[in-house]
Amino acid sequence: MKKHLDRILTSGMLTLGEYTKNFERQFGDLVRVRRAIAVNSGTSALEIALRAHGLKQGDEVILPTNTFGATCAAAIFAGGKPVITDVSPSTLTIDTKSVERAITSKSRGVMAVHIGGLICPEVERIRELCDQRGLFLVEDAAHAHGSKIDGKSAGSLSSAGCFSFYPTKVVSSGEGGMITTDSEDLASTACILRDQGKESFSSNVIVKLGYNWRMPEICAALGVVQLRRLPEFIERRNAIARIYDAAFDAMGVKRVVTPGNQVNNYYKYTFFLRRRGVLAPTAFAARFPGLLG
C-alpha cells in the first residue's frame, strides 16, 4: 500500500484515476459482468442503482425486513416508497411468495438482499417473477463478495448488483462500494450520477441531478490489494464455518444451512437460539488473523 500511495500522490490523480479503473475492471471480471462502477459506499451504490432505473416519486420498491437500514433508506432517498416484506424463516432472505403478495399497481422494483454471504436462494425465481410483472430487480450484495449460486456470482443475478467495502466486509477499501451490471445504459447513468451529474469527468456540463459519490484513488488501491486475497479469505472462512457446523449440529443448535449449489463467503455465521419458546436468529463475525470482518 505504501508503494501504491506514493504512486497515487506522485500522479496527482486522487480520484477516478488508474486505480479506480483497475479495481472496476478486476471486480467486473470477478462477478463476470460487463461493467463495474466504483462509488464511495455501498449505500451510494444502492441509491445510484435505483435512480439509474428511473425510480419516480411514490414508486414502490419491495425489500426484506431483514437487512441493514441503508437498503430501505436508499429507496427513500431515490424517491421511492419502501414496501417491507417478511423473510424465509430458514434462510432469513426474501422469498417469492412474499414478493408476490407485496406487488401492487405502484410497484416498480424489488431489492433482494443476500445475508451473511448466503445468496437469496430464490433469486432466480424472483427475477422470473419480476420479468413477468415488468419490475426491475436489484441485488443488495453488500455481504456477498465472491459468493455464488449455480456457478453464478452475486451481483450478476439481476439488472444491478450493489456491494459495500466497509471496513468489516470480506473485501474492504476502507470506505467504498461497487455497482455491477451488464447494462451499458445503467452503467453510463451510474457514472454520470456518481460524479455530480456531469456528462464526463473532464466536463462541467451537468446533464443529470447527481452527487459526489466518487471513490478516492487511495480507497481503490486498498480494494485492489484486498481483492487479490478474496479466494484465501473465503477458503479460510469456510474452513472455520465447517468447524462451527459440526459443533452446533452436535449440540442440536439450528443454523442457517448453505445449499449445495452455493458458495458462501461466510461474512457472518448465523444460527438460532431458542428463547422463551421462540427461535431468535443470532449472527456473529469472528475476527481471524489476516482476515477483515
URWO-V383276 format. One record per pair of residues at least 4 apart in sequence whose C-alpha atoms are under 8 Angstrom apart, sorted by the first residue. I is the first residue (numbers start at 1). J is the second residue. Records with the same first field share a line. If there is no record, write none. Layout:
I: J / J
This chain:
1: 5 / 221 / 222 / 225
2: 6
3: 7
4: 8 / 218 / 221
5: 9 / 218 / 221
6: 10
7: 11
8: 12 / 13 / 14 / 217 / 218
9: 13 / 14
13: 17 / 217
14: 216 / 217 / 218
15: 20 / 214 / 215 / 216 / 217
16: 20 / 21 / 214 / 215 / 216 / 217
17: 21 / 217
18: 22 / 217
19: 23 / 217 / 218 / 220 / 221 / 224
20: 24 / 38 / 215 / 216 / 217 / 220 / 221
21: 25
22: 26 / 224
23: 27 / 38 / 220 / 221 / 223 / 224
24: 28 / 35 / 36 / 37 / 38 / 178
25: 29 / 35 / 36
26: 30 / 224
27: 31 / 36 / 227
28: 32 / 33 / 34 / 35 / 36 / 180
29: 33 / 34
30: 146 / 153
31: 146 / 152 / 153 / 154 / 155 / 156 / 180
32: 153 / 156
33: 156 / 180 / 181 / 182
34: 180 / 181 / 182 / 183
35: 180 / 181 / 182 / 183 / 184 / 187
36: 178 / 179 / 180 / 181 / 187
37: 178 / 179 / 180 / 187 / 190 / 191
38: 176 / 177 / 178 / 179 / 214 / 215
39: 44 / 45 / 176 / 177 / 178 / 179 / 194 / 213 / 214 / 215
40: 44 / 45 / 175 / 176 / 177 / 213 / 214 / 215 / 216
41: 45 / 164 / 165 / 166 / 175 / 176 / 177 / 178 / 213 / 215
42: 46 / 142 / 162 / 163 / 164 / 165 / 166 / 176 / 177 / 178
43: 47 / 70 / 71 / 74 / 164 / 177
44: 48 / 74 / 177 / 213
45: 49 / 162 / 163 / 164 / 177 / 178 / 179
46: 50 / 71 / 74 / 75 / 140 / 162 / 179
47: 51 / 74 / 75 / 77 / 78
48: 52 / 78 / 190 / 193 / 194
49: 53 / 138 / 160 / 162 / 179 / 186 / 190
50: 54 / 55 / 74 / 75 / 78 / 138
51: 55 / 78
52: 186 / 189 / 190
53: 136 / 186
55: 59 / 78 / 79 / 80 / 108
56: 78 / 79 / 80
57: 79 / 80 / 81
58: 79 / 80 / 81 / 106
59: 79 / 80 / 81 / 106 / 107 / 108
60: 80 / 81 / 82 / 83 / 106 / 107 / 108 / 109
61: 75 / 80 / 81 / 82 / 83 / 107 / 108 / 109 / 110 / 111
62: 82 / 83 / 84 / 85 / 99 / 102 / 103 / 107 / 109 / 110 / 111
63: 71 / 72 / 82 / 83 / 84 / 85 / 94 / 110 / 111 / 112 / 113
64: 84 / 85 / 86 / 87 / 93 / 94 / 111 / 112 / 113
65: 84 / 85 / 86 / 87
66: 86 / 87 / 92 / 93
67: 71 / 113 / 115
68: 72
69: 73
70: 74
71: 75 / 140
72: 76 / 82
73: 77
74: 78
75: 79 / 80 / 81 / 82
76: 80 / 81 / 82
83: 102
85: 94 / 98 / 99 / 102
86: 94 / 98
87: 91 / 92 / 93 / 94 / 95 / 98
88: 92 / 93 / 94 / 95
90: 256
91: 120 / 121 / 256 / 257
92: 115
93: 112 / 113 / 114 / 115 / 120 / 121
94: 98 / 99 / 112 / 113 / 120 / 122
95: 99 / 120 / 122 / 123 / 126
96: 100 / 122 / 125 / 126 / 129
97: 101
98: 102
99: 103 / 110 / 126
100: 129
103: 107
107: 135
108: 134 / 135 / 136
109: 130 / 135 / 136 / 137 / 138
110: 130 / 135 / 136 / 137 / 138
111: 137 / 138 / 139 / 140
112: 120 / 123 / 137 / 138 / 139 / 140
113: 119 / 120 / 139 / 140 / 141
114: 118 / 119 / 120 / 139 / 140 / 141 / 142 / 143 / 144
115: 119 / 120 / 143 / 144
116: 143 / 144 / 265 / 266 / 267 / 268 / 269 / 270
117: 143 / 144 / 145 / 147 / 264 / 265 / 266 / 267 / 268
118: 144 / 147 / 258 / 262 / 263 / 264 / 265 / 266
119: 123 / 144 / 147 / 148 / 149 / 154 / 262 / 264
121: 149
122: 126
123: 127 / 157
124: 128 / 157
125: 129
126: 130
127: 131 / 137 / 157 / 158
128: 132
129: 133
130: 134 / 135 / 136 / 137
131: 135 / 136
136: 158 / 159
137: 158 / 159 / 160
138: 158 / 159 / 160 / 161 / 162
139: 154 / 155 / 157 / 158 / 160 / 161 / 162
140: 161 / 162 / 163
141: 145 / 154 / 155 / 161 / 162 / 163 / 164
142: 162 / 163 / 164 / 165 / 169
143: 163 / 164 / 169 / 170 / 267
144: 154 / 163 / 264 / 265 / 267
145: 154 / 163 / 170 / 171 / 265
146: 153 / 154 / 230 / 231 / 234 / 263 / 264 / 265
147: 153 / 154 / 262 / 263 / 264 / 265
148: 152 / 153 / 154 / 262 / 263 / 264
149: 153 / 154 / 261 / 262 / 263
150: 261 / 262
151: 261 / 262
152: 156 / 157
153: 157
154: 161
155: 160 / 161 / 162 / 163 / 180 / 181
156: 160 / 161 / 180 / 181 / 182
157: 161
158: 181
159: 181 / 182 / 183
160: 179 / 180 / 181 / 182
161: 178 / 179 / 180 / 181
162: 177 / 178 / 179 / 180
163: 177 / 178 / 179
164: 169 / 172 / 175 / 176 / 177 / 178
165: 169 / 170 / 171 / 172 / 173 / 174 / 175 / 176 / 177 / 223
166: 172 / 173 / 174 / 175 / 176 / 177
167: 172 / 173 / 174 / 175 / 292 / 293
168: 172 / 292 / 293
169: 267 / 292 / 293
170: 230 / 233 / 265 / 267 / 291 / 292 / 293
171: 223 / 226 / 227 / 230 / 292
172: 176 / 222 / 223 / 226 / 292
173: 219 / 220 / 221 / 222 / 223 / 226
174: 219 / 222
175: 219
176: 215 / 219
177: 215
181: 186 / 187
183: 187
184: 188
185: 189
186: 190
187: 191
188: 192
189: 193
190: 194
191: 195
192: 196 / 197 / 198 / 199 / 200 / 208 / 210
193: 197 / 198 / 208 / 209 / 210 / 211 / 213
194: 210 / 211 / 212 / 213 / 214
195: 201 / 210 / 211 / 212 / 213 / 214
196: 206 / 208 / 209 / 210 / 211 / 212 / 213
197: 206 / 207 / 208 / 209 / 210 / 211
198: 203 / 204 / 205 / 206 / 207 / 208 / 210
199: 203 / 204 / 205 / 206 / 207
200: 204 / 205
215: 219 / 220
216: 220
217: 221
218: 222
219: 223
220: 224
221: 225
222: 226
223: 227
224: 228
225: 229
226: 230
229: 233
230: 234
231: 235
232: 236
233: 237 / 291
234: 238 / 264 / 265 / 266
235: 239
236: 240
237: 241 / 265 / 266 / 267
238: 242 / 264 / 265 / 266
239: 243
240: 244
241: 245 / 266 / 269
242: 246
243: 247
244: 248
245: 249 / 255
246: 250
247: 251
248: 252 / 253 / 254 / 255
249: 253 / 254
253: 271 / 272 / 273
254: 271 / 272 / 273
255: 270 / 271 / 272
256: 269 / 270 / 271
258: 262 / 263 / 264
267: 285 / 293
268: 283 / 284 / 285
269: 283 / 284 / 285
270: 281 / 282 / 283 / 284
271: 281 / 282 / 283
272: 279 / 280 / 281 / 282
273: 279 / 280 / 281 / 282
274: 278 / 279 / 280
275: 279 / 280
285: 293
286: 293
287: 291 / 292 / 293
288: 292
